[in-house]
Amino acid sequence: MSLINDMLKDLENRPRKLMAKESMLDDLKNTFTYELKSNKKYYLTIGVLVVVLIGIGLFVSLRKHYQSVQANLSVVVNKNVIQKPAVTAAIQNSTITMLTGVALQMQKDMTYLRFLLSQNTLYRLDTNEDLHQLTIIFDRTQLLAALPKVNYAGSGIEDIQAYKDENDNLKIVLQLNPNTDIKRLALDQSSTAPELQLDLLYKNINVTAENTTLPKTSIPVSIKRPVVESAVQEHYQHAQKLSAAGLYDEAITSLRELVSSVPTHFEARELLATLLIKKNNLQEANQIIDEGMQQQPVYPIFAELKAQLFLKENKVDNAIQVLEKYSPAIQENPKYYTLIATLYQRQGKANLAASLYKQLLSLDPKNSKLWLGYGVSQESLGHSNIAVEAFNNADSIGDLTPELKAYVDTQLHKNEL
């Protein structure tokens, strides 16, 4: 009975409990609504930050995907470019040099001739006895440009022709007007393509003589004075004797006086510079050589002496550049080109060294040192069979020094293994 009563009491109290619970929920709801309204700015800020972070993440992801696509496209493009034939690349990688342009310009009494080349190449200079004919020889070079017209009044060039020799070398032959001096011959490598530059000074004596407004003293006149020339020669011979006797200081003093009074005595200037280098007076030697090169650009011995000065400072590149600028005919001065070939080998240009040694051997096939140099250059190029043949030729001639003989034997033994 008491159990039933308890159940009835509980039923009576249940609506009150439900009302109490609903009241508590309403209070919580009102409290949450109040807090949400009071912190509206805070949650709004949080939301904005969340949106920004999501945007940054999407941007980074898309950027990585874009870069990946671009990289793949770049690979494809590069492959397509490599597969296409390129005329420019073919010219640069070819052993044949292209003479792409020849330009002639005149200014007052100067004639400027410019040869535009596709790449560096060996070139030489040859003249006849009266210096009226000048020949520039480009090794393995093909002429692609038309030769300029030279029928201009006041030009230092009467005629210009080009032809190939039996060795596939290009020869540019210039017929010079009388009283034309070579002021400069140099290879300019400052731009993308090398440019051989030739400057000529033309002294038109006839025009000057007819111009009465100029003083007569302006006309160059060559006066021979045998007595003076004899005294100068005796002075030079005396300095030579002093040098031969090992009296270098006395010889230098005598040569300084001679060069000061006769600056164009090139033999005296050459001997003076040689002795100054021997005495390690490099600064004065450099000055003596530079003055000589300005006065006579085609005097190759000055270039050799200048190269010696550069080599004393271990400037192999500078030595090669000065030798290339003042190139005599290879038949007349093979020692000059032997030095160039040796420096090419030191510089790591074995292909140029081998080409030059081969030309020198055609002139002097019994020269053991040339065969040795040719063998070294061919060995550097990986042509072992040619190198062995060259070393054998050098050894069979039989005039190598003990040191060079030992080197040749070592090379031959190495290639036998």
Secondary structure, DSSP 8 states (H G I E B T S, - for coil): -HHHHHHHHHHHHHHHHHHHHHHHHHHHHHHHHHHHHHTHHHHHHHHHHHHHHHHHHHHHHHHHHHHHHHHHHHHHHHHHHHHS--HHHHHHHSSSEEEEEEEEEEETTEEEEEEEESS---EEEEE-TTS-EEEEEETTEEE-S-------TT-SEEEEEEEE-TTS-EEEEEEE-TTEEEEEEEEE-SSSS-EEEEEEEE--HHHHHH-TTS-GGGS------HHHHHHHHHHHHHHHHHHHTT-HHHHHHHHHHHHHH-TT-HHHHHHHHHHHHHTT-HHHHHHHHHHHHHH-TT-HHHHHHHHHHHHHTT-HHHHHHHHHHS---TTT-HHHHHHHHHHHHHHT-HHHHHHHHHHHHHH-TT-HHHHHHHHHHHHHTT-HHHHHHHHHHHHHH----HHHHHHHHHHHHHHH-
